[in-house]
Amino acid sequence: MMSLGSFASCLGLAAPAAAQSAAQPGAATNDEILVTATRRDETVRDVPFNIQAITGDALTKTGALNIADIARTIPGLSIADRGPLGGATLVLRGLRTGSEAGLAPTTTVYVDEVPMDLPYHSGPLDLKLVDIDRVEVLRGPQGTLFGGGAIGGTIRYISKKPDTKQVEGRVTGEVSGTDHGGTNYNVTGMINVPVNDWIAVRANIGQFDNAGFIDNVRLGRKDVNRDRTTSARIAVLIKPAPNLEIALTYNRQAAHYGDGNSVRESQRPDTVDFTYPGHADYTAQLANMTISYDFGWASLTSSSSYSNEHWDGSFDNTFYIRDSIYGSFLSPEDIPEFTVFATRHARSHAFTQEVRLVSKSDGPFNWIVGGYYNNTKSVENYQESVPIPFPGQAAFEQNILGARLADDKEYTYRDKKLTSQVAFFGELKYNLTAAWQASVGGRWFDDRGTGNFYSIDQWLGIDARDANGFARSTPLPGDISNGHYKETGTVWRFNTSYKFGKAGLIYATVAQGFRPGGFNLTTPNTGIPPAGRQFRSDNIVSYEIGGKFSLLNNRVYVSSDLFRINWSDIQTTVRTPLGFSYLGNAGKAVSQGLEIEAQARDVGLRGVSLNIGYSYTDAKLTQTIDHIGFDGEHMPLVPRHSLSLMADYATEIGQGIKIGANWLSTYSSNAYADFGPYKPVLDRTSGQFAKASLNPQYLPLDSYWLTNVSLRIEGGGWNARVFVDNLFNTRFKTYRDFIDAHSNFSGPDVFYTANRPRTIGVGIGKHF
């Protein structure tokens, strides 16, 4: 576990930091962090839009492990955290409708040059932050340079490169305990070895084990929501000529998740009563080859990436199947006890190629041109099973099926997709004066996709069983749905900024963004119109003004901005007159707000650093969407206010030994799990919307404060830290979902995901 309260120490955020010697991206030179958010090396202060960066040194010293740890300190970045198994949805600047299942995310994530396009992981990969140079958070649409899905922003993990000049290594270990849970631990190691003066190898490995804190009272098992992750990375840097660089990287992360992330509110807190002990195993692999050649007048970069993911899991499905089937002819007290479970196997493979040429002119004009290609294949198999024999089977066969059961199969489906994108992009920058610049960029894209889907009801479907009682596994023509999608389009971006010397700059940006569309794969006779078989990219136009300023000889840094985003043709869930739902385009929304960051060091007392971050987000519908929400309703799971307050003290006590202390408190205002409190229903005769019954999904998520503290000491290559995460043991719900009768549970209920209780631990590390 990490201490959020200390990772901002050393002001590793995108503010003035202690100067370091290496003038490479991610290092700090002239009290600034260098980043590549514009595909060029620039300081954070010189990037003419809102960006925040966290250095690798801050991540390493404080044990930051994943994006959820970072998200709580980034103004304007909200996270719907469903736990390790359920995944997390990242939302920048409020672009969320609450019905994103099956849709591309609104915030993209990159690992170096690899886009994290993993269809079967719920949210971005929970990449463990081992040997990371920096993390960049780019707010606002980034579609011209970073492609589809980046309508809210882009998050980039930049790994440390192999070093051809020195042997380097690091080992770390950490042990902690969680209230009402078990013992957590993690161990990491890193080694950098120069082969010669033009080849180097860098590798790291980590094992992370988080004990659970939720108990299964039915099976008598404790801490069932435990998760264990192993991560590894190897990188090879080859410099065969002064102007040629070849970088080869391979990342692998494998995770095993226990059951019980979601808890029913009708039960005791932190308990579940599943009859089947579910689990999931997830593996992701990312490989990349980046070749860079410097012509002098421009640099050429080719990035070839391959990624794949494997998901194998099973989960309890007892209450849904048992109650919905037996409930049709038995009273609840007569329903027998037995177990039903479901298994899910999913695979995806993606290849991505990008080539870009970036000019290096000393004149007023500079430019970027490039091309992009992506091909993704995915397949998912799902099976529900009822082990036989089960209590009451004979009565069920006689009263419901009219046939006997010779195997345990109850329902199955298969989903297979192939998508591709071709794009060309460019940007032209012109320096009108030494202080004033303007740039314009654009991207043309061609998205395509095909797929097929079938499902078989192996209990009650047509020809579900043969004469011997075995389930049919081959789909009939009526079981199969085929789909396709094709769309071309363009997006553009305009930016201008004016610098006040070293004191700061002001900027303005107008940008479009897009999220790739797709197609619906559903069984026939759902009432989906032909036009609804595919849905388009949604449309984003963003307006932003802001400024970045340094005061008191760079000891105070302030960054602020105002933004407004118009969102139309929103990708969301649409319903047919028959009540079936599908993905389509509907409605309009607007998200507007402000973001402020103020950071100071050595003001009043040497060694003291203060950070304040605040964001206000007013994201709401501006047009009613049938069965979704009314005009004026706030976007779900998006808090209006978020605040982070950090105080850090560091000093040297002699003999090269440094000590420090850190306090971080973060606040998130309340939000709701869905639009509401009523669902609009369109009267197709009058064309007017009426309020339907109460929306049970309109569930409040309470506001909360979360506080973390830590003490640290370092010297002689050693470092140690003691920390308390969630100091006051604040408990809050990160996600809530209403479950109707005859679904996963025996009756209407609400399940939720809760944050981790107070965790106390100690860590130690050695660098050589």
Secondary structure, DSSP 8 states (H G I E B T S, - for coil): ---HHHHTGGG-SSS-----S--STTSEETTEEEE-TTSS-EEGGGSSS-EEEEEHHHHHHHT--SHHHHHTTSTTEEEEE-HHHH-EEEEETT---S--TTS--SEEEEETTEE---TTSSSS-----SSEEEEEEEES--HHHH-TTTTSEEEEEEE----SS--EEEEEEEEEEETTS-EEEEEEEEEEEESSSSEEEEEEEEEEEE----EETTTTBS-TT-EEEEEEEEEEEEEEETTEEEEEEEEEEEEEE-S--SEETTS-TTEE--SS--EEEEEEEEEEEEEEEE-SSEEEEEEEEEEEEEEEEEEE-HHHHHHHHHTTTS-GGG------EEEEEEEEEEEEEEEEEEE--SSSEEEEEEEEEEEEEEEEEEEEE--SS-TTHHHHIIIIISS---SSEEEEEEEEEEEEEEEEEEEEEEESSSSEEEEEEEEEEEEEEEEEEEEEETTTSTT-B-TTS-B--S--GGGEEEEEEEEEEEEEEEEEEEE-TTSEEEEEEEEEEEE--EE----SSS---GGGGEE--EEEEEEEEEEEEEETTTTEEEEEEEEEEEEES-EEEEE-TTS-EEEEE--EEEEEEEEEEEEEESSSSTTEEEEEEEEEEEEEESS-BTTTB-TT-B-TT--SEEEEEEEEEEEEEETTEEEEEEEEEEEE--EESSS-SEEEEE-TTT--EEEEEE-TT--EE--EEEEEEEEEEEETTEEEEEEEESTT----EEEEEEE-TTSSSSSSEEEEEE----EEEEEEEEE-
